[in-house]
Amino acid sequence: MYPGYAGQGFVPLHAATFSGNEKKYLNECIDTTFVSSVGEFVNRFEREIAGYTGAARAVVCVSGTNALHMALMLAGVERGDEVITQPLTFIATANAISYCGAHPVFLDVDRDTMGLSPAKMKSWIEAHAFVKDRQCYNRGTGRRIKACVPMHTFGHPVHLDELVALCREWHIELVEDAAESLGSFYKGRHTGTFGRVGVLSFNGNKTITTGGGGMLLFNEENVELAERAKHLTTQAKVPHRWEFVHDAVGYNYRMPNINAALGCAQLECLPAYVESKRKVAAEYAAYFSQPEVQARYGGIEFFSEPAECRSNYWLNAIILPDHEAQLAFLTQTNDAGVMTRPIWELMNRLPMFGACECGNLSTAEWLADRVVNIPSSVRL
């Protein structure tokens, strides 16, 4: 069931699956010697991701975190700014904000998405912010609130319509952390294509992998940013046959051709992988709804996709009745060789973000005490 672990008596949380042209494309890189940042697979991977997601342009990076850092810079986030995000997220979201010298503001999530709550954001911003000269500012700190970064938790889309409208009203740039949601759609439109910039991840544990990697997505309205992104992620080098001229502080965020080759092969299999993951999710949902399973755990819920969404179910999640049940489930499954994990530690509870401004985080805290991720690998 889980490639790479057969016969070892261990069920991983999410194993990579290689079932297509990976070896063929990697051999092409080796045979042509184009294994670094120059090669046709880089261009092809960008084109094909743009085609799959419906983005106008896509620019590849060496990691999702690099891509998120670049996205925030392209959105105009500067040192001293504030960026609204959620506390229930992987550390990369908050780290990328810090790379810009900006300050995260952690607001609560919705119960039905586990992602940033438009209602909670609206309430907080009406109480704490004002607009001057088409810029949003925090009354308490005096800092500019430049961007908002919702994260599509475990591949489940947030309420994007409301967030888009709220950001537009308050002159805040929307940057989608769609790292986990390749293959997820909100009202028929792919995640990562709603804001100023969107970001995907191809880490080793994602639905498809390039070993490590990320992608910036640009819609038609913001397509001019793609050329700037390509320039800055390739050391801001001015094209010339032999001279080394750089016109800005650039970044070595280029994805090597060999990683892009892996991505092209994986992308060919993505529709089948998503269908597999959705089938596994449906089987989990049926299992956990059984009366005897409910009785065993005193009430347990399988987390299903939000309304009007089609999720990739990157990581399947269950919600236990309380923190004691969560710990008991984690202990029992891991002792049995089944890899399960709690949701991430809330960002505001980590020492480097402990002083950041927060709203009321009651939903995020409730989920953190109860959510467990269960094995979610593609099953072929």
C-alpha positions in Angstrom: 0.0 0.0 0.0 2.8 2.4 0.9 5.7 2.4 -1.5 9.1 2.0 0.1 7.8 0.5 3.3 6.5 -2.9 2.2 7.3 -5.6 4.6 8.9 -3.3 7.2 5.9 -3.4 9.6 5.6 0.4 9.5 2.9 2.6 8.0 4.2 6.1 7.2 2.2 9.3 7.4 2.8 10.2 3.8 5.2 8.4 1.6 6.4 9.6 -1.8 5.0 7.6 -4.8 7.0 7.1 -8.0 5.0 5.3 -10.7 5.6 7.2 -13.9 8.4 8.6 -16.0 10.7 9.7 -13.1 13.6 7.5 -14.0 13.3 8.3 -17.7 13.3 12.0 -17.2 16.2 11.9 -14.7 18.2 9.9 -17.1 17.6 12.5 -19.7 19.1 15.1 -17.4 22.1 13.0 -16.8 22.6 12.1 -20.4 22.4 15.8 -21.5 24.4 17.0 -18.4 21.7 19.6 -17.7 21.3 18.8 -14.0 21.5 22.3 -12.6 19.5 25.5 -13.0 19.5 25.5 -16.8 17.4 23.0 -18.7 14.2 22.4 -20.5 12.5 20.6 -17.6 12.5 23.8 -15.6 10.5 25.6 -18.3 8.3 22.7 -18.9 7.4 22.3 -15.3 6.4 25.9 -15.0 4.2 25.7 -18.1 2.5 22.6 -17.0 1.8 23.7 -13.5 0.3 26.9 -14.9 -1.8 24.9 -17.2 -3.0 22.5 -14.5 -3.8 25.3 -12.0 -5.2 27.8 -14.5 -2.6 30.4 -13.5 -1.4 32.8 -16.1 2.2 32.2 -15.2 4.2 30.0 -12.8 7.8 30.5 -11.6 9.6 27.6 -9.9 11.7 27.9 -6.7 13.9 25.5 -4.9 11.5 25.2 -1.9 8.1 26.3 -0.9 9.5 28.5 1.9 11.7 30.3 -0.6 8.6 30.8 -2.8 6.6 32.2 0.1 9.4 34.6 1.0 9.6 35.8 -2.6 5.8 36.1 -2.8 5.7 38.4 0.2 8.5 40.6 -1.3 6.6 40.8 -4.6 3.5 41.8 -2.7 5.4 44.7 -1.2 6.0 43.5 2.3 8.8 45.5 3.9 10.7 45.5 7.2 8.5 46.8 10.0 5.2 45.8 8.3 2.6 43.5 9.7 1.2 40.5 8.0 -2.0 38.8 9.1 -1.9 35.0 9.1 -3.2 32.1 11.2 -1.5 30.4 14.2 -2.5 26.9 13.0 0.0 26.4 10.2 3.4 25.0 9.4 6.4 27.1 10.7 7.4 28.1 7.1 4.4 30.5 6.9 5.6 32.5 9.9 9.3 32.1 9.0 8.8 33.6 5.6 7.1 36.7 7.1 10.1 37.1 9.4 12.5 36.8 6.5 11.0 40.1 5.3 11.6 41.7 8.7 7.8 41.9 9.1 5.7 41.0 12.1 3.1 38.2 12.0 -0.4 38.9 13.5 -2.1 35.7 14.4 -5.9 35.5 14.0 -8.2 32.6 14.5 -9.3 29.9 12.1 -12.7 28.5 11.1 -13.8 25.2 12.4 -14.9 24.0 8.9 -11.7 24.8 7.1 -9.0 24.9 9.8 -7.8 28.0 7.9 -7.9 31.7 8.5 -11.4 32.9 9.4 -12.8 35.9 7.4 -15.2 36.6 10.2 -12.5 36.7 12.8 -10.3 38.8 10.6 -13.1 41.3 9.9 -13.9 41.6 13.6 -10.2 42.2 14.5 -9.4 44.6 11.7 -12.5 46.7 12.3 -11.4 47.1 16.0 -7.7 47.6 15.4 -7.1 49.1 11.9 -7.6 52.2 9.8 -7.0 53.1 6.2 -5.0 56.2 5.2 -3.9 57.0 1.6 -5.0 53.5 0.5 -2.8 51.8 3.1 -4.0 49.8 6.1 -2.4 50.6 9.5 -2.6 49.0 13.0 -3.9 51.7 15.5 -2.1 50.1 18.4 1.4 49.7 16.8 1.3 52.3 14.0 2.6 49.7 11.6 1.4 49.2 8.1 -0.7 46.0 7.7 0.6 45.1 4.2 -0.5 41.5 3.5 -2.7 38.6 4.6 -1.5 35.0 4.3 -4.2 32.3 4.7 -2.9 28.7 4.5 -5.1 25.9 3.0 -4.7 23.5 5.9 -4.1 19.9 4.8 -5.3 20.9 1.3 -8.7 22.2 2.4 -9.4 25.6 0.9 -10.3 28.5 3.2 -13.3 30.8 2.5 -11.6 32.7 -0.3 -14.5 34.8 -1.5 -14.8 36.6 1.8 -11.0 37.0 2.3 -10.6 38.4 -1.2 -13.4 41.0 -0.5 -12.0 41.8 2.9 -8.5 42.4 1.6 -9.7 44.5 -1.2 -11.8 46.7 1.1 -8.9 47.3 3.5 -6.1 47.6 0.9 -4.3 44.5 2.1 -2.4 42.2 -0.4 -3.6 38.6 -0.4 -0.8 36.0 -0.6 -2.1 32.4 -0.6 0.0 29.8 1.1 -1.3 26.9 -1.0 1.7 24.7 -0.2 -0.4 21.8 0.8 -3.3 22.2 -1.7 -2.0 21.3 -5.2 -5.1 19.6 -6.7 -7.6 21.4 -4.5 -10.3 23.7 -5.9 -12.5 26.4 -4.4 -15.8 26.8 -6.3 -14.1 25.2 -9.4 -11.0 27.4 -9.3 -7.6 26.1 -8.2 -6.2 27.4 -4.9 -3.3 29.8 -5.2 -4.8 31.8 -8.0 -7.0 34.2 -6.0 -4.5 36.6 -4.5 -1.6 38.8 -5.6 0.6 35.7 -5.5 0.1 32.0 -4.7 2.6 29.5 -3.5 2.8 25.7 -3.9 5.2 23.2 -2.3 6.8 20.0 -3.7 8.5 18.8 -0.6 9.1 15.1 -0.2 5.9 14.6 1.8 3.6 16.5 -0.6 1.0 15.0 -3.0 3.7 15.2 -5.8 7.3 15.9 -5.0 10.5 17.2 -6.6 12.5 16.2 -3.6 12.3 19.8 -2.5 10.7 22.6 -4.4 8.1 25.3 -4.6 6.2 27.4 -7.2 4.9 30.9 -7.5 1.5 31.3 -9.2 0.3 34.5 -10.9 -3.2 35.2 -12.3 -3.7 37.4 -15.3 -4.2 40.5 -13.2 -0.7 40.2 -11.7 1.2 38.4 -14.5 3.7 41.2 -14.8 5.1 40.1 -11.4 6.2 36.8 -12.9 9.1 38.3 -14.9 10.2 40.1 -11.7 10.0 36.9 -9.8 12.1 35.0 -12.4 14.7 37.7 -12.3 15.0 38.0 -8.5 15.1 34.2 -8.0 18.0 33.8 -10.4 20.3 36.2 -8.6 18.9 39.3 -10.5 21.4 38.6 -13.3 21.0 40.8 -16.4 21.0 38.5 -19.5 24.3 38.7 -21.5 26.3 36.3 -23.5 29.3 36.5 -21.1 29.1 39.5 -18.7 28.1 39.1 -15.0 25.9 42.1 -14.3 23.3 42.1 -11.5 20.9 45.0 -11.1 19.3 44.2 -7.7 19.8 42.1 -4.6 18.9 38.7 -5.9 18.3 35.2 -4.5 19.6 31.8 -5.4 16.1 30.3 -5.3 16.4 28.5 -8.7 15.2 24.9 -9.0 17.7 22.6 -10.6 16.6 20.9 -13.9 17.0 17.5 -12.3 14.3 18.4 -9.7 12.1 19.8 -12.3 12.4 16.6 -14.3 11.1 14.7 -11.3 8.2 17.2 -11.0 7.2 16.8 -14.7 6.9 13.1 -14.2 5.0 13.4 -11.0 2.6 16.0 -12.5 1.6 13.5 -15.2 0.4 11.3 -12.4 -1.3 14.0 -10.3 -4.9 13.4 -11.4 -4.6 9.7 -10.5 -2.9 10.5 -7.2 -5.7 13.0 -6.2 -8.4 10.5 -7.0 -6.6 7.9 -5.0 -6.3 10.2 -2.0 -10.0 11.2 -2.3 -11.0 7.5 -2.3 -8.9 6.8 0.8 -10.5 9.8 2.5 -14.0 8.4 1.6 -13.1 5.1 3.1 -11.8 6.7 6.3 -15.0 8.8 6.6 -17.1 5.6 6.3 -15.0 3.8 8.9 -15.0 6.5 11.5 -18.7 7.0 11.2 -19.4 3.5 12.3 -21.2 3.3 15.7 -18.7 0.9 17.2 -15.8 3.2 16.3 -17.6 6.2 17.7 -18.3 4.3 20.9 -14.6 3.1 21.2 -13.3 6.7 21.2 -16.2 8.4 22.9 -16.9 10.4 19.7 -14.5 10.9 16.8 -14.9 13.0 13.7 -13.2 12.6 10.3 -12.5 16.0 8.8 -14.1 16.4 5.4 -13.7 19.0 2.7 -15.6 22.3 3.2 -18.7 23.1 1.2 -18.3 24.1 -2.5 -14.7 22.8 -2.4 -12.9 19.8 -3.9 -9.9 19.0 -1.6 -6.9 16.9 -2.4 -6.9 15.5 1.1 -3.2 15.9 1.3 -3.2 14.8 5.0 -6.3 13.1 6.4 -7.3 14.4 9.8 -9.5 13.2 12.6 -10.8 15.2 15.6 -10.8 13.5 18.9 -13.1 14.4 21.8 -10.4 16.0 24.0 -6.7 16.3 24.5 -6.5 13.1 26.6 -8.1 11.1 23.8 -5.7 12.8 21.3 -2.6 11.7 23.4 -4.1 8.2 23.8 -4.7 7.8 20.1 -1.2 9.0 19.2 0.4 6.6 21.7 -1.6 3.6 20.7 -1.0 4.0 16.9 2.7 4.9 17.1 3.3 2.0 19.5 1.7 -0.2 16.8 4.0 1.1 14.0 1.4 3.4 12.5 2.7 6.9 12.0 0.2 9.5 13.3 1.0 13.0 14.3 -0.8 15.9 16.1 -1.4 19.2 14.3 1.5 21.7 14.5 2.2 23.6 17.7 0.4 27.0 17.4 2.8 29.6 16.1 2.1 32.1 19.0 3.2 29.4 21.5 6.7 29.2 19.9 9.4 31.3 21.6 10.3 33.4 18.5 6.7 34.4 17.9 5.5 34.6 21.5 5.4 38.4 21.5 3.4 38.7 18.3 -0.1 40.3 18.4 -2.9 37.8 18.4 -6.7 37.8 18.3 -8.9 35.5 20.2 -7.6 32.0 19.1 -10.2 29.8 20.8 -10.9 27.7 17.7 -7.2 27.1 16.8 -6.6 26.2 20.5 -9.5 23.8 20.5 -8.3 22.1 17.3 -4.7 21.9 18.4 -5.8 19.8 21.4 -7.8 17.3 19.3 -6.6 17.0 15.7 -4.5 13.9 14.6 -3.2 13.3 11.1 -3.4 9.7 10.0 -1.7 7.8 7.1 -2.5 9.5 3.9 -0.2 8.1 1.2 -1.3 7.5 -2.4 -2.6 4.0 -2.7 -2.2 2.4 -6.2 
